[in-house]
């Protein structure tokens, strides 16, 4: 089993910044991709950013230039630095970790609320 614990969410004014963290623990032999998704009320969960084991990143168009994903392999941790936040960024943010072999695990989610 793999457990994911997210932190760093909260309430921020538009234009502000937050940094999300997600720590993976448990039966981890090798992590492949790590990523962040979000789900706003009434909407489907959507990809925000993903980073491969080699450090290659991919971003949704709506966060390019504002968000940065990074990872610390020694700590089994993935980060999401969010700058220039907008009210439309308000959502529950979920961490996803894909281990070698293809199985994916999800965190419990952390709320991000951006006020106008």
Residue pairs with C-beta under 8 A, 6 or more apart in sequence:
1 26
1 27
2 24
2 25
2 26
2 27
2 28
2 97
2 99
2 105
3 24
3 25
3 26
3 105
4 22
4 23
4 24
4 95
4 97
4 105
4 106
4 107
4 108
5 22
5 23
5 25
5 107
5 108
6 20
6 21
6 22
6 93
6 94
6 95
6 107
6 108
6 109
6 110
7 20
7 21
7 22
7 110
8 18
8 19
8 20
8 21
8 80
8 110
9 18
9 20
9 93
9 110
9 111
9 112
10 18
10 111
10 112
10 113
11 113
11 114
11 115
12 18
12 85
12 112
12 113
12 114
12 115
13 114
13 115
14 85
14 86
14 87
14 114
14 115
14 116
15 84
15 85
16 85
16 114
17 81
17 82
17 83
17 84
17 85
18 82
18 85
18 112
19 79
19 80
19 81
19 82
20 36
20 79
20 80
20 82
20 93
20 95
20 110
20 112
21 77
21 78
21 79
22 34
22 36
22 77
22 78
22 79
22 95
22 97
22 107
23 75
23 76
23 77
24 31
24 34
24 76
24 77
24 78
24 97
24 105
25 76
28 76
28 99
29 99
29 100
30 53
30 99
30 100
31 53
31 73
31 76
31 97
31 98
31 99
31 100
32 52
32 53
32 98
32 99
32 100
32 102
33 50
33 51
33 52
33 53
33 96
33 97
33 98
34 50
34 51
34 69
34 71
34 78
34 95
34 96
34 97
34 98
35 47
35 48
35 49
35 50
35 51
35 69
35 78
35 95
35 96
35 97
35 98
36 47
36 48
36 49
36 50
36 69
36 78
36 80
36 93
36 94
36 95
36 96
37 45
37 46
37 47
37 48
37 93
37 94
37 96
38 45
38 46
38 48
38 89
38 91
38 92
38 93
38 94
38 112
39 45
39 46
39 91
39 92
39 94
39 109
40 88
40 90
40 91
40 92
43 91
45 94
46 60
47 60
48 59
48 60
48 63
48 67
48 69
48 80
48 93
49 57
49 58
49 59
49 60
49 63
49 67
49 68
49 69
49 80
50 57
50 58
50 69
51 57
51 58
51 69
51 70
51 71
51 78
53 73
55 71
57 69
59 67
59 69
62 88
63 82
63 89
66 82
66 83
66 84
66 85
67 80
67 81
67 82
67 83
68 80
68 81
68 83
69 78
69 79
69 80
69 81
70 78
70 79
70 81
71 77
71 78
71 79
72 79
78 95
78 97
80 93
82 89
82 112
85 112
85 114
86 114
87 114
87 115
87 116
88 114
89 112
89 114
90 112
90 113
90 114
91 112
92 109
92 110
92 111
92 112
93 109
93 110
93 111
93 112
94 106
94 107
94 108
94 109
95 106
95 107
96 104
96 105
96 106
96 107
97 104
97 105
98 104
98 105
99 105
